Amino acid sequence: MDALSVLRRLTRIPVLGCCLFIAFCVYPVVAGLYVMITRHHWMLMDIDAVLCGAKTLASNHSPYAIHPRPCGDIRPAAYVYAPQVAYLFMPFLKALGVAGTRWLFVAVLLAPATLFLLWFALGKRFQDIDYRYRFLAFSALTSMTFVCANVGLVMHAMVLASLFFFPKSRWPFTAMVLACACVKPTFLAYFVIFMLDDVALWRRVLAFAWRAVLGVGVVYLMILTDGHFGKAWQRTLHSVTLARQVGMGWFELTNFVFHVPGSSQLNVELAVGFMAVMTLAGMAIAQWGRLDPDERLVLGVGLVPLMTPRLLDYDMVLIVPFAALLMTVVHRIGGKLAAFVLSWIFVLWLGYGIVANIRGDATWHRTPMDMLLFGCLTGVTGLIALIHRLTNGKPETEPSAA
């Protein structure tokens, strides 16, 4: 009997089964939030970094230098965005001050974006994606996802909204990704979604290629117009994002397991290979995984953050339904043996992470290990989809070559 069948039996009674299971899965995140809020831990540090950087820049000082910032007693993170991003916040700072602008950001952007992402990850109904897999995948998240107030979380929500509310047009999505790339160039990876479309391969490649070129041009334009503090920005970006904060994805894995620094040329080359494998696996799942339109959306918006080598807390919410979708595809086309083996690996791996968190076992790096699981599962599911195609002939529906 596969793990999902066992979970369905255990959660058959709504109160004793279902509610306890959900409480077990959300414990790592909720418990972390409780500790951070009640003990006044470091929170909202990323939006504070932007606001303090903007205020420092308004005083004609470098937002990247190490000096006391004119922002009171708050403790911002390091400012790593382009100088142009700080300029955008200056009118709000002039009108509302640091505290007022911060809470405006939280109320108008961060809170709605967080609720939208959580609804899509856990609340939106999908025909075949089981909620038990979704809540188990949610246990991989960290509490920092919801309290760092990073603009990246808002941008992930905006990219999702451009796809969710405009399913028949890709222009809103293209414009949103280009706008987000001005703040975080890694968002250009979202154009990989065009490689997952249900159209002829040459159309996919063309749609991806010209947008990727345009995106690189937009980022290059940001570099050309970065002004007096541009060099300091580029030095800070390199030292913080590749040396000090490698994230919880590929760079963290290679750094932790193989002791390969995130900033090394070897790791960058390995990361390109990792992204290529994830892309090919995603294309195989999209092509032969018998996905409906909603599942294809989940595949795209979850695959892109996962394949980003420098994966951070606020990038992970959309990976939750994506991981559950992978298990759905395994059950759908993988056969009984694959469903049995992978379902138990999925449940036991994530379940052990929750138990380790409850016990306070710091030796199990829960989130990076769970992201490793999701990456491996992506590759295996892509391989299963390919084998299914080879052993079963043509799929039921082929994309049109027109």
N, C-alpha and C positions, 0 to 999 in steps of 0.2 A: 504494500500500500504506500503510495507516495505521500510526501509530507503535507501537501495541501488537503488531501482527504482526511488526514488525521486532525489537522487544524479545524476543518469544517465540523468534525464530530465534537471536538472539544469546545467549540464556540457555538454549539447548537442552541444552548439556553442563553437568551439575550443578556440577562444581568450577570449571572455567574460566569458565563463563558465569554461572550463578546466584550463586555465592558472590562473585565479583568485582563483580557488579552490586549485590548487597546491601551489600558493603563500601563501594562508591562512594556509595551513598545514605545510609548511616549515618555517613559520615565527618564531616560538620560537627558532629554532636552528640557523637560519641565523641571526636573530637579536642579539642573544647572541654572536655569533661569531664576528659580527661587533663591538659590545661593547668591547669585550675582545681584539680584534686586535687594534682598534683605541685608546683605553685607556691603552694599554700595560699591560693588566692584566697578572696574573700568568699563564704561558704557558710552555709546554715542561718540566714540573717539574718532570715527572716520569723517562724519560730517563736521565735527569740531576741527579736524585737520584742514578741511576745505575752507571753513569760515575763518580760522586763524590765519591760514595762508593768504586768503583774500585781504584780510585786514592788514597783514604785514606788507603785502604788495602795495596796498593803497598808501602806505607810509613810505613807499619807494625803497623798501628793504627786501632782500631776497627771502622768499618763503621757504627756501630749502636750507638756509643757514641754521646752525645750532645757536640760538640765542633766545632769551626770554620773549615769548610772544605776548602781544598786548591784548590778551583775552581773559584776564582774570585768573581764577584758580583752576580752571578746567585743564585736563591732561589730553591734548589731542595726539593722534597718531602722526607719523611723519607724512608731510605733504608730498605726494608723488605725481600729481597730475600736471598737465601743461599749464604755463602761466595764463593762457587764454581762459581756462576753466575758472580760475580765481576771479578774473575780471567779470565773469557773468554774475557773480554773487555780490559784487560791490554795491550796486544800487539797492539791494535788499538790506545790506549791512548799514548803509547810510540812513535808510528809512526806519529799520526795526532794531538795529543793533545785533550783536552776536546771539544773545539768548532768544530774541524774538524771531530771528531768521532760522535758528535751529528748530524751534518748535513749529514754525510754519512748514519747514521741510518734513518734519515728522508727521504732522497732522494731514497735510495735503498730498504728500508723495509717499513717504515711507509706510505709514499705516495702511492705506488702501492697497499699495503694491504688495505688502506682506500678506494681507488677507486674500488678495486675488491669487497669489502663488500657492498659498495653503489650500484654498478651495480647489484649485486645479490639481494639486498634488494628492489631496486626501478626500475632498468632498464631491468633485464632479463625477458623475456616474458614467462609467464606460461599460460597454456591453459584456466584455469577457475578462477584464482585468479585475482580479479578486482583491477586495479591500484588505485582506489579511497580508498579502504580499506588499501592498502599499504601506501599511503601518509598520511592518517589519523593516522595510527600506527607510522609513522615516527615522527609525532608531539610529541610523548612521549619522544623522545631522548633529551639529553642536549647538549649544545655546548661544554662542557668539553670532550665529547666523542671524539672530533676531534682535540683537542689541548693539551691534557695531555701527549701525546706521550708515552702511556703505552705499554710495550711489549706485554701485553695481547691482544691488538687489532691486532697486527701482528700475534700472535699465533692463534687467532680465524680464521684469513684469511688463515693461513697455514693448519689448520685442515679442513676448508671448501674446500680448493684446493685439499687436498688429497682424499676427497670424490668425488669432482666434476670432476677431471681429471682422476681418476682411479675408475670408478664406478663398475667395475667387480672384483676388488681386494681390500681386506680390509687390506692387509699388509702395504701399505704406510700410511693408516689411523692409524693403530695400532702403527707403529713406531713414527708417528708424535705426537700422544697423549702421549706416554711414554716420548718423548723428552720434550714436553711442561710441563709434570708433574714434571720434574726436576726443573723447574722454578716456576710453580704454581701448587701445588698438586691438586687443585680443578678441573683441566682439566681432571682428571681421570673420572669425571662424564660423559664425552663424550662416554665412553664405554656403557652407557645406550642405545646408538643408536642400538646396537646389539639386544636389546630386542624389537626393532621396525621392525626387518627384516621380510620379507614375507617367513618364513620357519617354520618348526615345532617348538613347544615351547621348547622341550628339546634341540634342536640345538641352539636356542637363548640363553637359560640359560647357556649352556656349553661355547658358544663363549664369553659371557659376563664374566662368572665366572673366567676362567683361565687368561683372560686379566686383570681383576680387581686384582686378586692375584699378578700377575706380576707387575702391577702398584704400588701396596702397597709395594712390594719388592724394586722397584726402589726408591720410596720416602724414605724408611727405609735406603737404601744404601746412599742416600744423607745425612741423619742424621748421619750415622756412619762415614762418611768421611768429616764432616763439619769443623774439625780442631779446632784451639784454640778459635775461636770466635763463635763456634756453640751454646753455651749456651746463649750468648747475642742475637744471631739470633732468637732463639726460644722464648725468653722473648719479644723481639720486635715484632715478628710475632703475639704473643698473644695480646699484649697491643694495637697494632695499628689496626689489622684486626678485633678483636672482641670487643674491648672497645671503641676505638676512631673513627673508620671508619667502621660502620656496613653496609654501602652500601644503596641500594634503593629497596631491595627485602624483603624477609621474616624477616630478622633481624630488618630492619628498621620498618616494619609494626608492629611487636610485641613490639618493643621499643617505637614507637610513640603512638600506640593505647592502649596497655596494660601495658606499662612501665616495660616490662621485658627486662633486660639488655641482649645484644647480647652474652656476655661471660658467662651467667648463664647456669647451667646444664639443667634447665628446657627448656630454649630456644633451646639448642642444640637438646634435645629430640624431641621437637616440630618440629624443622627443619627437622629431619629425617622423621617424619610422613608426613610433607609437601612434601618432595621429593618423598616419596613412593606414595602418592596420585597423584602427577604429572606424575610419571612413569606409574602407572596403567591407568590413563586417556589417556596418549600418546599411550599406547599399545592398548587400545580400539579403539582409532581413527585410528591407523595404521591397525588394524585388520578389522574394519567394516566401515571405512570412505570412502571406494572406492577410494583410492588414486592411482595416477599414479606414476612412479618412481621419477619424479621431485618433486612431492608433498611430497613423503616420505622423500626425502632429506631435503626439507624445514622443515618438521615436526621434524626431528632429530636434525638438527643444531640450531633450534629455541627453542625447548623444553629444551635442556640441560642448556643453559644460564639462562633461566627463572626459572628453578628449583633450581639453585644455591642460597642458603640462603643469601650469601653476594654478592648481585648483584651490580655491579658498572657500571659507565657510559660507559666504553669501552666494556662491555659485551653485550650491548643491540642491536647492529645493526642487528644481525641475528634474533632477536625477531620480527622485523618489518614484513617480509614476513610470518613468523609463525602466527602472530596474524591475518593477512589477510586470511591465509589458514583456520584458525579456523572458520571464518565467511563463507568461501566457503563451508566447510563441513556442517555447520548449514543449509545453503540454500539447500545443496544437499540431505541431509537425514533427516533434522529436521522437515519438514512439514511447512506449511504456518504460523502457530501460532508462532512456535519457531523462524522462520526466521524474522517475524514481530517484536516480542518482543526484541530479542537479537540484531538485526540490529539497532534498534532505541537506545537501551542502549549503544551500541558500538559507534554510531555516536554522540549522545548527550553527552556522557561522555567525549570522546576525544575532541569534539568541545568546550565543556565548558572549558576544560583545555587550549585550544588555546586562547579563549576569555579572560580567567583569566590572561594569560601571557601578552596579548596585553594591558590589563588594569593595569598591574602591581600588581595584587592581589596576595600577598604572602601567604595568608591563605590557598589557594588551592595548596597543594604540588603535582604539576602536574605529575612529573615522577613517584614517588612512588605510587600515586593513579592510574596511568595508568598501572603500573606493577601489582597492585592489580586486576584491571579489567582483564588483560590478564591471570592471574593465575586462577581467578574465571571462566573465559570463557573456559579455558582448562579443568577444572573439569566438567563444564556443558556440553561441547561438547563431552567429553568422555562418560558421562552419556547418552547423546542423541544417541551416536553410539551404546551403549549397548542396549538401549531400541529399537533402530532400528533393531538390530540383533534378539532380543527376539520376536518382533512383526512381523518380515518378514521372519523368518526361516533362512535357510542357505544363506550366501552371495553368490554373483554370482561366485566368485572364492575363493576357500579354499587353504591355503598353503599346499604344499605337505608334507606328513609325512616322505618321504624318505630323 
